[in-house]
Amino acid sequence: MLTIIPGDLKIGEKQFFINIDKKMGVDEIYYQILRGYSQGYSKIILSGELSDEQLDILEMVTKRIVGLEVSEQKTNQIVLSELIRIEEVDLDKIINQMLSFIIIMGKDILSYAKKGVDPGDRILDKNSLITRNHNLAYRACNIALKDSVYLSKIKKTTNEILIISRILRHIDNIGINLIACSYLLNKEMTHGMKKFHYKTFEHTNRKFVYKNLKKWLLLFIQIKKLVRDKNYEKAAELYMKRFDLSFETGEFNEFTSAAVMILDQLYRNSYLVLRELFML
């Protein structure tokens, strides 16, 4: 006789175990943690003797994941516990906050470019807010796609969750490109630039970056308002203007080539956010 028992759709106290060995890099450990977090586990347990370098993962978790904190630490075990109630996550509010953070980052880069000041790693540090919110919202989306009870609680359809997931990815990419844009202005190598394999340029053109980033920021402020108000008609009008995109580089060199590539990605991902609005 076959007996079918309905599964428990509540998130509950699920535990995710990660065995650490000496060969595992910090990034690998982080993505293992993020995988467990995204799948809805409320406790993530790291087992094994972590080296001093591997212990840097705790700082990375603090910067990149909302609500996941060390609740217990022993010589050979670290327990990370989720402190945020996932059912209280407001996806619309998170997206609006992320769009606001992007605008702040853009304004900061403009300020550095105008003053002739090197941004250093400041934009990289500010982008941690984008990453943290992205990870929290992505976790909520992932759980919603697996749990019909949670899906009904947040009052979204499956299609809306899929669209929101794409919007989150586009916003995350915009944050990454703003970091790259800020690094164009640095005359000296920073820790972040070394870590993520950026380079410095012998000749920089801050006026070019300032002029074109300012145009992009004005566009992005419009996009944020249209997304917030769900203004489909004006969004369609603005989306069609993507074909008018062009950059006046003046002297074309290695710096302007890199700048155009980064700015093009900023515009591309911004218009993708706008396009997703039509799908909601």
C-alpha positions in Angstrom: 0.0 0.0 0.0 1.3 3.5 -1.0 0.8 6.2 1.6 1.2 9.8 0.6 1.9 12.3 3.3 1.8 16.0 2.5 5.1 17.8 3.1 5.5 20.6 5.6 5.6 23.8 3.6 6.8 25.9 6.6 10.4 27.1 6.5 11.3 26.1 10.0 14.7 25.3 11.5 16.4 23.7 8.6 20.2 23.1 8.8 22.7 23.3 6.0 26.1 21.7 6.7 29.3 22.7 4.9 32.5 20.7 5.5 35.6 22.9 5.2 39.0 21.6 4.2 42.3 23.6 3.9 42.1 23.7 0.1 38.8 25.6 -0.1 39.1 29.3 -1.0 37.1 32.0 0.7 35.0 32.6 -2.4 34.1 28.9 -2.7 33.0 28.8 1.0 31.0 32.0 0.5 29.1 30.6 -2.4 28.3 27.4 -0.5 26.9 29.6 2.3 24.9 31.6 -0.2 23.5 28.5 -1.7 22.2 27.3 1.6 20.9 30.7 2.5 19.1 31.1 -0.9 17.4 27.7 -0.4 15.9 28.8 2.8 18.0 27.2 5.5 17.7 29.1 8.8 21.0 27.6 10.2 24.2 27.1 8.2 26.9 25.1 10.0 30.6 25.2 8.9 32.6 22.3 10.1 36.4 21.9 10.0 39.4 23.9 11.2 39.4 27.2 9.3 42.6 29.0 8.6 43.0 32.7 9.4 42.5 33.4 5.7 39.3 31.3 5.5 38.0 33.1 8.6 37.8 36.2 6.4 34.5 34.5 5.2 32.8 35.9 8.4 33.5 39.5 7.3 32.3 38.7 3.8 29.1 37.2 5.1 28.5 40.3 7.2 28.9 42.6 4.2 27.0 40.5 1.7 24.1 38.7 3.4 21.3 40.4 5.4 20.5 38.9 8.7 22.9 36.0 8.7 25.1 36.2 11.8 27.4 34.0 13.9 25.4 32.5 16.7 28.0 30.0 17.9 31.8 29.7 17.2 34.1 26.8 18.3 37.5 25.7 17.2 36.1 23.3 14.6 32.6 24.6 14.0 30.8 27.9 13.2 27.0 28.2 13.3 25.5 31.0 11.2 21.8 31.7 12.0 19.2 33.6 10.0 17.7 36.4 12.2 15.3 38.0 9.7 11.7 36.7 9.3 11.6 35.8 5.6 7.7 36.1 5.6 8.1 39.8 6.4 10.2 40.6 3.4 8.6 43.2 1.1 10.0 42.7 -2.4 8.7 45.9 -3.9 10.2 47.9 -1.0 13.6 46.1 -1.4 13.7 46.9 -5.2 12.9 50.6 -4.5 15.7 50.7 -1.9 18.2 49.1 -4.2 17.3 51.7 -7.0 17.8 54.5 -4.4 21.2 53.0 -3.4 22.3 53.0 -7.1 21.4 56.7 -7.5 23.4 57.5 -4.4 26.4 55.6 -5.7 26.1 57.4 -9.1 26.0 60.8 -7.4 29.1 59.9 -5.3 31.1 59.0 -8.4 30.1 62.3 -10.1 31.2 64.2 -7.0 34.6 62.5 -7.1 35.0 63.1 -10.8 34.1 66.7 -10.5 36.5 67.3 -7.6 39.3 65.3 -9.2 39.4 63.0 -6.2 40.2 59.3 -6.4 37.2 57.2 -5.2 39.5 54.4 -3.9 37.3 51.5 -2.7 34.4 53.7 -1.5 32.0 52.6 -4.2 32.9 49.0 -3.7 32.0 49.3 0.0 28.7 51.1 -0.7 27.8 48.4 -3.2 27.6 45.9 -0.3 24.2 47.4 0.4 23.1 46.4 -3.1 24.6 42.9 -2.7 23.0 42.4 0.8 19.5 43.4 -0.5 19.9 41.4 -3.6 20.7 38.2 -1.7 17.8 38.7 0.7 15.3 39.4 -2.1 16.7 36.5 -4.2 16.3 34.2 -1.2 12.7 35.3 -0.9 12.1 34.7 -4.6 13.7 31.3 -4.5 11.6 30.2 -1.5 8.4 31.6 -3.1 9.0 29.4 -6.3 9.2 26.3 -4.1 6.6 27.0 -1.4 3.1 27.9 -2.5 2.1 28.9 1.1 4.9 31.5 1.2 4.0 32.6 -2.4 0.5 33.4 -1.3 1.7 35.2 1.9 3.8 37.7 -0.2 0.9 38.2 -2.6 2.9 37.6 -5.8 2.3 35.3 -8.7 4.9 32.9 -10.0 5.3 35.1 -13.1 5.9 38.2 -11.0 8.5 36.4 -8.9 10.4 35.4 -12.1 10.4 39.0 -13.4 11.5 40.4 -10.0 14.4 37.9 -10.0 15.5 39.3 -13.4 15.2 42.9 -12.1 17.3 42.0 -9.1 20.0 40.6 -11.4 20.0 43.7 -13.6 20.3 46.0 -10.6 23.2 43.9 -9.2 25.0 44.2 -12.6 24.5 48.0 -12.5 26.2 48.1 -9.1 29.1 46.1 -10.4 29.5 48.5 -13.4 29.4 51.5 -11.1 32.3 50.0 -9.2 34.1 49.6 -12.5 33.2 53.2 -13.4 34.7 54.5 -10.1 37.9 52.5 -10.6 38.4 54.3 -13.9 39.1 57.4 -11.8 41.7 55.9 -9.5 45.3 56.8 -10.2 46.7 54.3 -7.7 45.9 50.6 -7.3 43.6 49.7 -4.4 43.0 46.5 -2.5 39.6 46.0 -4.2 41.1 46.7 -7.7 43.8 44.0 -7.1 41.3 41.5 -5.8 38.9 41.9 -8.8 41.6 42.4 -11.4 41.1 46.0 -12.4 43.9 48.2 -13.7 45.0 51.9 -13.5 45.3 54.0 -16.6 48.2 56.3 -17.4 45.9 59.0 -18.8 42.4 59.5 -17.5 39.6 61.7 -18.8 37.5 62.6 -15.8 35.4 65.1 -17.8 34.3 62.3 -20.2 33.3 60.1 -17.3 31.5 62.9 -15.6 29.6 64.1 -18.7 28.3 60.6 -19.7 27.7 59.3 -16.2 25.6 62.4 -15.5 23.4 61.6 -18.5 23.0 58.0 -17.4 22.1 59.1 -13.9 19.3 61.4 -15.1 18.0 58.4 -17.1 18.1 56.1 -14.1 16.3 58.5 -11.9 13.5 58.5 -14.5 13.5 54.7 -14.6 13.3 54.5 -10.8 10.2 56.7 -10.8 8.5 54.7 -13.6 9.2 51.4 -11.8 7.8 52.7 -8.5 4.7 54.2 -10.2 4.4 51.3 -12.7 3.9 53.8 -15.4 3.8 51.5 -18.5 3.1 54.2 -21.1 6.0 56.4 -20.3 8.2 53.4 -19.7 7.5 52.3 -23.3 8.4 55.8 -24.6 11.6 55.9 -22.7 12.6 52.4 -23.6 12.4 53.2 -27.4 15.0 55.9 -26.8 17.7 53.3 -26.2 18.4 53.3 -29.9 19.6 57.0 -29.5 22.5 56.0 -27.3 25.9 57.3 -28.4 29.2 58.5 -26.7 31.4 61.3 -27.9 34.8 60.0 -27.0 37.0 62.7 -28.5 40.5 61.1 -28.5 40.0 57.4 -28.6 42.5 55.5 -26.4 42.6 52.7 -23.9 40.9 54.7 -21.2 38.0 55.9 -23.3 37.6 52.4 -24.8 37.2 51.0 -21.2 34.9 53.8 -20.2 32.6 53.3 -23.2 32.3 49.6 -22.5 31.4 50.2 -18.8 28.9 53.0 -19.6 27.3 50.9 -22.4 26.7 48.1 -19.8 25.2 50.7 -17.4 22.7 51.8 -20.0 22.0 48.3 -21.2 21.2 46.9 -17.7 19.1 50.1 -16.9 17.0 49.6 -20.0 16.6 45.9 -19.1 15.1 47.0 -15.8 12.7 49.2 -17.7 11.8 46.3 -20.1 10.9 44.0 -17.2 8.3 46.5 -16.1 6.3 45.7 -19.3 6.1 42.0 -18.1 4.6 42.7 -14.7 
